[in-house]
Amino acid sequence: MHMGFAKDDPKVRDATLTALLGGGATGAILGGTAGLFGDVRGGKNALLKAVGTKALLGALASGALAGGSAYIGNKSMGAPEDDDPTGYTTRGGIGGAIGGGISGAGAGALAARGKLPLPKKSPEFLRAYAQKLKAMPLSKGAGIGAAIGALGLGSLAAYQGADEGMQLDFINNQMAAEKRKKMREEYGY
């Protein structure tokens, strides 16, 4: 039986979209800010292009991490109960650890074998370590690279997923508190 995103539980779909948009907005702000402080030559137009490019890349990366974390966490654990005050935080963190860990392991193994180039602005110690891993026997170097990648990207994705989940939990908890307050007022409690 095929379960597409559109057919998902509405709570899972809404949480995923909220995390995707929230993560994208956060990434755009952080990426754009980083673009402001970069080494840009060529005047105002070059600066605006650099800021826009960094903001777009930040939005894509952060949105994918947050939305993917929310989706994986909610699909693996099910949508949280209405009375669970930290349900989306937990699911975002676990989903990020799972998805980021798997993606990071693959990227780390490929980078250790020289099949996935490191970014040009990578620190020298990272480039040197990648060369050291590449010189090791295939299984050992790729295994160490996979472990480092899983730990690095898994941690980042778990943090991002939990952070976006926390925001969703905050909103849901505030709405539930307001609903309880209205019910108390309505029934004279």
C-alpha positions in Angstrom: 0.0 0.0 0.0 1.5 3.3 -1.1 1.5 6.1 1.6 2.3 9.4 -0.1 3.0 12.6 1.7 -0.5 14.0 0.8 -2.2 10.9 2.3 -0.3 11.2 5.6 -1.9 11.9 8.9 -2.8 15.6 8.8 -0.9 16.1 12.1 2.3 14.6 10.5 1.8 16.6 7.3 1.2 19.9 9.2 4.1 19.3 11.5 6.4 18.6 8.5 5.3 21.7 6.6 5.6 23.9 9.6 9.1 22.6 10.4 10.1 22.9 6.7 8.9 26.6 6.6 10.4 27.5 10.0 13.7 25.8 9.2 13.8 27.6 5.8 13.1 31.0 7.4 15.8 30.4 10.0 18.3 29.2 7.4 17.5 32.2 5.1 18.2 34.7 8.0 21.4 33.0 9.1 22.6 32.4 5.5 21.9 36.0 4.5 23.6 37.3 7.6 26.7 35.2 6.8 26.6 36.7 3.2 26.8 40.2 4.7 30.1 39.4 6.5 31.7 37.5 3.6 34.5 38.7 1.5 32.6 40.3 -1.4 34.2 42.4 -4.1 32.4 44.3 -6.8 30.1 46.8 -5.0 26.5 46.8 -3.9 25.1 44.5 -6.6 27.7 41.8 -5.8 27.0 42.1 -2.1 23.2 41.7 -2.7 23.8 38.7 -5.0 26.1 37.1 -2.3 23.5 37.7 0.4 20.7 36.4 -1.7 22.6 33.3 -2.7 23.7 32.5 0.9 20.1 33.1 2.1 18.7 30.7 -0.5 21.3 28.0 0.3 20.7 28.4 4.0 16.9 28.2 3.5 17.2 25.1 1.4 19.6 23.3 3.8 17.9 24.3 7.0 14.4 23.7 5.6 15.4 20.2 4.4 17.0 19.3 7.7 14.0 20.5 9.8 11.3 19.2 7.5 13.0 15.9 7.0 13.6 15.5 10.7 10.0 16.2 11.5 8.7 13.8 8.8 11.0 10.9 9.7 10.4 11.3 13.5 6.6 11.5 13.1 6.5 8.6 10.7 8.7 6.4 12.9 7.0 7.2 16.2 3.6 8.3 15.0 2.1 11.7 15.6 2.1 12.8 19.3 -0.9 12.7 21.4 -2.7 16.0 22.0 -1.7 16.1 25.6 2.0 15.4 25.0 3.8 18.8 25.7 7.1 17.8 24.0 5.9 15.4 21.3 7.2 17.3 18.3 10.5 18.2 20.0 11.1 14.5 20.7 10.1 13.4 17.2 12.1 16.1 15.5 15.2 15.2 17.4 14.9 11.5 16.8 14.0 12.0 13.2 17.0 14.2 12.7 19.3 11.7 14.4 18.0 8.9 12.1 17.9 10.8 8.8 21.0 12.9 9.5 23.0 9.9 10.7 22.2 7.8 7.7 22.9 10.7 5.2 26.1 11.7 7.1 27.4 8.1 7.2 27.0 7.9 3.4 28.6 11.3 2.8 31.4 10.6 5.3 32.2 7.3 3.6 32.3 8.9 0.2 34.4 11.8 1.4 36.9 9.4 3.0 37.3 7.6 -0.3 37.7 10.9 -2.3 34.4 10.3 -4.1 32.7 13.4 -2.6 34.9 16.4 -2.6 35.1 18.6 0.4 34.1 22.3 0.0 36.9 24.6 -1.2 36.8 26.5 2.1 37.1 23.5 4.3 39.7 23.8 7.1 43.1 22.5 6.3 43.0 20.0 9.2 39.9 18.5 7.7 41.5 18.2 4.3 44.5 16.5 5.8 42.4 14.1 7.7 40.4 13.2 4.6 43.7 12.4 2.8 44.7 10.3 5.8 41.5 8.3 5.6 41.8 7.9 1.8 45.3 6.3 2.3 43.9 3.7 4.7 42.5 0.4 3.5 39.0 0.8 2.0 36.9 -0.6 4.8 38.8 1.1 7.6 38.9 4.6 6.1 35.4 4.5 4.8 34.2 3.2 8.2 35.9 6.0 10.1 34.6 8.5 7.6 31.0 7.1 7.9 31.2 7.3 11.7 32.4 10.9 11.6 29.8 11.9 9.0 27.0 10.1 10.9 27.9 11.8 14.2 28.4 15.2 12.6 25.3 15.4 10.4 23.2 13.3 12.7 23.9 15.7 15.6 23.2 18.8 13.4 20.0 17.4 12.1 18.8 16.2 15.5 19.4 19.7 16.9 17.6 21.4 14.0 14.7 18.9 14.1 14.3 19.3 17.9 14.5 23.1 17.6 11.8 23.3 15.1 9.7 20.7 17.0 10.1 22.8 20.1 8.6 25.8 18.3 5.6 23.7 17.2 5.2 22.3 20.7 5.2 25.9 22.1 2.5 27.0 19.7 0.4 23.9 20.4 0.8 24.2 24.2 -0.2 27.9 24.0 -3.3 27.0 22.0 -4.2 24.2 24.4 -3.8 26.6 27.4 -6.0 29.2 25.7 -8.6 26.5 25.0 -8.6 25.3 28.6 -8.9 29.0 29.8 -12.0 29.5 27.6 -13.6 26.3 28.8 -13.0 27.3 32.4 -14.6 30.7 31.8 -17.5 29.2 29.9 -18.3 26.7 32.7 -17.5 29.1 35.6 -14.4 27.4 36.9 
